[in-house]
């Protein structure tokens, strides 16, 4: 690790910590505030990949993963109360889903970006973020809430997530957790497009400093 990688590592750790905190606060019916901060992780990874290369991007991903593990460990020790029950802020299924989703999605982002590095400037960050975001959402919500994986944590009642409702309030009938995943995915896709502007600006500034 070089000193030039430190800001990227610090930024990734900050995004992960902030997202783990903000995920506790609801935004509307389908989202939490963490849904709007977490996608910044893909921007950080892509900037590091473009400016410093694949190895640097992977170091940043590892730093984010370690930050997430620490947050999960702390979260399992924080007890919340609601509806007459006491429960941990982070359950085993959420910790497993979060960690596996982050690591898989970010490493996929790095791989896709590297494969498309020589194309038009916007193609690599857009394609890698779209791929990584989709995989991240699929892995996390399936592990955290799917009834098919109840054996991962039998003592954690996630029956509420299986309630069948119209998708996003107006679509076909689907389990609630599918609506939560769909809303999260749509936010990530929107932010993937919006992130192209700061990506271009940050890369230009960092590239100017390193030349």
C-alpha positions in Angstrom: 0.0 0.0 0.0 1.3 3.5 -0.9 0.3 6.8 0.6 -1.6 7.6 -2.6 -4.0 4.8 -1.8 -4.8 6.1 1.7 -7.5 8.5 0.7 -9.3 5.8 -1.3 -9.1 3.4 1.6 -10.3 6.0 4.1 -13.2 6.9 1.7 -14.3 3.3 1.3 -14.2 2.7 5.1 -16.2 5.9 5.7 -18.8 4.8 3.1 -19.2 1.4 4.7 -19.4 2.7 8.2 -21.9 5.5 7.2 -24.1 3.0 5.3 -24.1 0.6 8.3 -25.4 3.4 10.5 -27.9 4.9 8.0 -29.4 1.5 7.1 -31.1 1.7 10.5 -33.2 4.7 9.3 -36.2 4.3 6.9 -36.7 6.4 3.8 -40.2 5.9 2.6 -41.8 2.5 2.5 -39.2 0.4 0.7 -35.8 2.0 1.4 -33.4 3.1 4.1 -31.0 6.1 4.0 -28.2 3.6 3.6 -29.4 2.8 0.1 -28.2 6.2 -1.0 -24.7 6.1 0.5 -23.7 2.5 -0.1 -23.5 2.8 -4.0 -20.7 5.4 -3.5 -18.5 2.4 -2.7 -18.6 1.5 -6.4 -17.5 5.0 -7.3 -14.6 4.7 -4.9 -13.5 1.4 -6.3 -13.8 2.6 -9.9 -11.8 5.7 -9.3 -9.0 3.8 -7.7 -9.1 1.2 -10.5 -8.8 3.9 -13.2 -6.1 6.0 -11.5 -4.0 3.4 -9.7 -4.9 0.1 -11.2 -6.5 -3.2 -10.3 -4.3 -4.1 -7.4 -5.0 -0.8 -5.7 -8.7 -1.2 -6.3 -8.6 -4.6 -4.6 -6.8 -3.2 -1.6 -9.6 -0.7 -1.2 -12.2 -3.4 -1.5 -10.5 -5.4 1.2 -10.4 -2.3 3.5 -14.1 -1.8 3.0 -14.8 -5.5 3.7 -12.8 -5.4 6.9 -14.7 -2.2 7.9 -18.0 -4.0 7.2 -17.0 -7.0 9.4 -16.1 -4.7 12.3 -19.5 -2.9 11.9 -21.3 -6.2 11.9 -19.5 -7.4 15.0 -20.4 -4.2 16.8 -24.0 -4.4 15.5 -24.5 -7.9 16.9 -23.8 -6.5 20.4 -26.3 -3.6 20.1 -29.7 -4.7 21.3 -32.8 -2.9 20.0 -36.4 -3.0 21.3 -39.7 -2.9 19.4 -43.1 -4.6 19.4 -42.3 -6.0 22.8 -39.2 -7.8 21.5 -35.5 -7.3 22.1 -33.3 -8.1 19.1 -29.7 -7.4 17.8 -29.2 -4.5 15.4 -27.4 -6.9 13.1 -28.5 -10.5 12.8 -26.3 -13.4 11.6 -28.1 -13.5 8.2 -27.7 -9.8 7.7 -24.0 -10.0 8.6 -23.5 -12.9 6.2 -25.5 -11.4 3.4 -23.8 -8.0 3.8 -20.3 -9.3 3.9 -20.7 -11.8 1.0 -22.6 -9.4 -1.1 -20.0 -6.6 -0.7 -17.0 -8.7 -1.3 -18.5 -10.5 -4.4 -20.0 -7.4 -5.9 -16.9 -5.3 -5.5 -14.5 -7.9 -6.8 -16.8 -8.3 -9.8 -16.8 -4.6 -10.3 -13.0 -4.6 -10.3 -12.9 -7.5 -12.8 -15.5 -6.0 -15.2 -13.8 -2.5 -15.0 -10.4 -4.0 -15.8 -11.8 -5.9 -18.8 -13.3 -2.8 -20.3 -10.5 -0.4 -19.3 -9.4 0.5 -22.8 -12.9 1.4 -24.1 -14.7 4.7 -23.9 -14.2 6.4 -20.5 -17.8 5.9 -19.3 -18.2 2.3 -20.4 -16.0 0.6 -17.7 -17.4 2.5 -14.7 -21.0 2.2 -15.9 -20.9 -1.5 -16.8 -18.9 -2.6 -13.7 -21.2 -0.7 -11.4 -24.3 -2.1 -13.0 -23.0 -5.6 -12.8 -21.7 -5.2 -9.2 -24.8 -3.5 -8.0 -27.1 -6.2 -9.4 -25.1 -9.0 -7.8 -24.9 -7.1 -4.5 -28.6 -6.7 -4.3 -29.4 -10.3 -5.3 -27.0 -11.8 -2.8 -27.8 -9.6 0.2 -31.6 -9.7 0.1 -31.7 -13.4 -0.7 -29.4 -14.4 2.1 -30.9 -11.9 4.6 -34.6 -12.5 4.0 -35.4 -15.4 1.7 -37.6 -18.0 3.4 -35.6 -20.7 1.6 -32.5 -19.9 3.7 -34.2 -19.9 7.1 -31.9 -22.7 8.1 -29.0 -20.2 8.3 -30.4 -18.7 11.4 -33.4 -20.7 12.7 -33.9 -18.4 15.7 -34.3 -15.3 13.5 -37.9 -14.9 12.5 -38.0 -13.2 9.0 -41.6 -14.3 8.3 -42.5 -10.6 8.0 -40.3 -10.4 4.9 -42.3 -13.2 3.2 -45.6 -11.4 3.3 -47.0 -11.4 -0.2 -47.8 -7.9 -1.5 -48.0 -6.0 -4.8 -44.4 -5.5 -6.0 -43.5 -1.9 -5.0 -47.1 -1.3 -4.1 -48.5 -1.6 -7.6 -46.9 -4.5 -9.5 -47.5 -8.3 -9.5 -47.7 -10.1 -6.1 -44.4 -10.9 -4.6 -42.8 -11.4 -1.1 -42.1 -8.1 0.6 -38.3 -8.7 0.6 -38.5 -8.8 -3.3 -40.0 -5.3 -3.3 -37.2 -4.1 -0.9 -34.6 -5.6 -3.2 -36.2 -4.1 -6.3 -36.3 -0.6 -4.7 -32.7 -0.9 -3.6 -31.7 -2.1 -7.1 -33.4 0.8 -8.8 -31.7 3.3 -6.6 -28.3 1.7 -7.4 -29.0 1.8 -11.1 -29.9 5.5 -10.9 -26.9 6.4 -8.9 -24.6 4.4 -11.3 -25.6 6.9 -14.0 -25.3 9.9 -11.7 -21.9 8.8 -10.5 -20.4 9.1 -14.0 -20.1 12.9 -13.5 -18.1 12.8 -10.2 -16.1 9.8 -11.6 -14.9 11.9 -14.6 -14.1 14.9 -12.4 -12.2 13.0 -9.7 -10.3 10.9 -12.2 -9.1 14.0 -14.1 -8.0 15.7 -10.9 -6.1 12.7 -9.5 -4.6 11.9 -12.9 -3.3 15.5 -13.2 -1.6 15.1 -9.8 0.1 11.8 -10.7 1.5 13.0 -14.0 
